[in-house]
Amino acid sequence: MTTPHLHELHKVVDDLTRRKQYAVAFALCEVYRHDFDDGYLHHHYLTLPWRMRNLDKTIALMREAVEQNRWISTWYMQQFGTFAELMQEPSFQAMQAEIRTAEQAYWHSELARPITTVPNNATAPLPLLIALPCNGLNAAHSAENWSTATQYGWLTTHPLAPNIIGYHQHWWNEMAQSKQTVLTHYRPYKKSTSLTMNALCWLVSHRADRLRSTWH
């Protein structure tokens, strides 16, 4: 059987979910989640059992996700109402306590740190690129996507969104909060580094596709 393209799989799962064909959608996620390291499929894999009102399956898969560092954050559950009807269920509350412990461990790990890359053999003042990871990604993804920037002499820094939807998956949510996060991250560089202020760029990071034309 040919593995479908990821975007095609997303569409099929989304269509099935909207038509409330939850069992079929879950089966697809279960089959293909090992082929793609994809947050969308994993989210549906964890949430579809509850749409089918299978509490035991929901708790079992969420516990497995915690053991594998693939959990959905408690912030995400509350923000988007994924499991609103389960919030008073004792077994689910116990599961949330386990997730909170995993979240705290994550926030204290080296993974939950911004990444800054200084260009080699560059002389001050430096142009500064502030690249914001897309929702569901992190500073490591952003640093990889924009690694070409240092070849052109740019100081690049990748702040992390203040919310997480899961392990190593950050989420920009409220505009004022997000802006404050970026400005707080930027101020130390403004004080300690000689910057070419007319070359300051803020980018929502995806891919560094046309760097030369963008930066000239």
C-alpha positions in Angstrom: 0.0 0.0 0.0 1.3 3.4 -1.0 1.8 5.9 1.8 -0.3 9.0 1.1 1.1 12.5 1.1 0.8 14.1 4.6 -1.5 17.0 3.4 -3.8 14.4 1.8 -3.9 12.4 5.0 -4.7 15.6 7.0 -7.7 16.3 4.6 -9.1 12.8 4.9 -8.8 12.7 8.7 -10.4 16.2 8.9 -13.2 15.2 6.6 -13.9 12.0 8.5 -13.9 13.8 11.8 -16.3 16.5 10.6 -18.6 13.7 9.4 -18.3 12.1 12.8 -16.8 8.9 11.4 -14.4 8.9 14.3 -13.5 5.2 14.3 -12.3 5.3 10.7 -10.4 8.6 11.3 -8.8 7.0 14.4 -7.8 3.9 12.4 -6.0 6.1 9.9 -4.1 8.0 12.6 -3.1 4.8 14.3 -1.8 3.3 11.0 0.2 6.3 9.8 1.3 8.0 13.0 4.5 5.9 12.9 5.2 7.0 9.3 5.0 10.7 10.0 6.2 12.6 13.1 3.2 14.8 12.8 1.5 16.8 15.6 -1.9 16.9 13.7 -2.1 13.1 13.4 -0.9 12.6 17.0 -3.5 15.1 18.4 -6.3 13.2 16.6 -4.9 9.9 17.8 -5.2 11.1 21.4 -8.5 12.9 21.1 -10.6 10.7 18.8 -11.1 7.9 21.4 -13.0 10.4 23.6 -15.1 11.6 20.7 -16.1 7.9 20.6 -16.8 8.2 24.4 -14.2 5.6 25.2 -12.8 6.8 28.5 -10.5 3.9 29.2 -8.9 4.1 25.8 -8.5 7.9 26.2 -6.7 7.5 29.5 -4.6 4.6 28.3 -3.3 6.5 25.2 -2.7 9.7 27.2 -0.7 7.8 29.8 1.3 6.1 27.0 1.9 9.6 25.5 3.3 10.9 28.8 5.7 7.9 29.0 6.9 8.7 25.4 7.0 12.5 25.9 4.2 12.9 23.4 1.6 14.5 25.7 -1.0 17.2 25.0 -0.6 20.1 27.4 -3.1 21.0 30.1 -3.1 24.6 28.7 -4.1 23.3 25.3 -6.9 21.2 26.8 -8.3 24.2 28.7 -7.8 26.7 25.9 -9.5 24.8 23.2 -11.9 22.7 25.2 -10.6 19.4 23.8 -11.7 17.4 26.9 -14.1 19.8 28.5 -16.6 17.1 29.5 -13.9 15.1 31.2 -12.6 17.8 33.5 -14.5 16.5 36.6 -13.7 12.9 35.9 -11.4 11.6 38.7 -9.3 9.4 36.4 -8.8 12.3 34.0 -7.9 14.7 36.8 -5.2 12.2 37.9 -4.0 12.0 34.3 -3.8 15.8 34.1 -1.6 15.8 37.3 0.8 13.4 35.5 0.9 15.7 32.5 1.6 18.8 34.7 4.6 17.0 36.2 5.8 16.2 32.7 5.3 19.9 31.7 7.3 21.2 34.6 10.1 18.9 33.7 10.0 20.2 30.1 10.1 23.9 31.2 13.2 23.2 33.3 15.0 21.3 30.5 17.4 22.7 27.9 14.8 22.2 25.2 12.7 25.1 26.6 15.4 27.7 25.8 15.7 30.3 23.0 18.5 29.7 20.5 20.8 32.5 19.3 23.4 32.0 16.5 26.3 34.4 16.0 27.8 34.6 12.5 31.5 33.6 12.2 34.0 36.3 11.4 31.4 39.0 11.4 32.2 42.5 12.5 29.9 44.9 14.4 27.5 46.4 13.9 25.5 43.3 13.1 22.1 43.0 11.4 19.6 41.1 13.7 17.1 38.5 12.6 14.3 37.6 15.1 12.7 34.5 13.7 9.5 33.3 15.4 8.8 29.6 15.2 5.5 28.7 13.7 2.8 27.4 16.0 3.4 23.8 17.0 7.2 24.1 16.4 10.1 25.4 18.5 13.4 27.3 18.5 15.3 24.2 17.2 13.0 24.0 14.1 13.4 27.8 13.6 17.2 27.7 13.9 17.4 24.9 11.4 15.2 26.6 8.9 17.1 29.9 9.1 20.6 28.5 9.5 21.6 30.1 6.2 21.2 33.5 7.7 24.6 33.3 9.5 26.3 32.8 6.2 25.3 36.4 5.3 26.5 37.8 8.6 23.2 38.0 10.4 22.9 37.5 14.2 19.8 35.3 14.5 17.7 34.7 17.5 14.7 32.4 18.0 12.5 33.2 21.0 10.0 30.6 22.2 6.2 31.2 22.4 5.1 31.3 26.1 2.5 28.5 25.7 2.9 24.9 24.9 0.4 22.6 23.2 2.6 19.5 23.8 6.1 18.3 24.4 8.5 20.7 22.5 5.5 22.2 20.7 5.1 25.9 21.4 2.1 28.1 20.6 1.7 31.9 20.0 -1.7 32.8 21.2 -2.6 36.2 22.5 -1.0 39.1 20.6 -0.1 41.3 23.5 1.5 38.5 25.4 3.4 37.3 22.3 4.7 40.8 21.6 5.9 41.2 25.2 7.7 37.9 25.0 9.5 38.9 21.9 10.4 42.4 23.2 11.7 40.9 26.5 13.8 38.5 24.5 15.2 41.3 22.3 16.1 43.9 25.0 19.3 42.2 26.2 20.7 42.2 22.6 19.9 45.8 22.2 21.9 46.6 25.3 24.9 44.3 24.8 25.4 44.0 21.1 26.2 46.5 18.4 23.3 46.2 16.0 22.5 47.7 12.6 19.1 48.9 13.6 17.9 49.6 10.0 18.5 45.9 9.3 16.4 44.5 12.1 14.0 41.9 10.8 11.1 40.1 12.5 10.0 36.9 10.7 7.5 34.2 11.3 9.9 31.4 10.6 9.0 28.8 8.0 11.8 28.2 5.4 14.7 30.4 4.3 13.7 30.2 0.7 14.8 33.5 -0.9 17.3 35.0 1.5 19.3 37.1 -1.0 16.3 38.9 -2.5 14.7 39.3 0.9 17.7 40.8 2.6 19.1 43.1 -0.1 
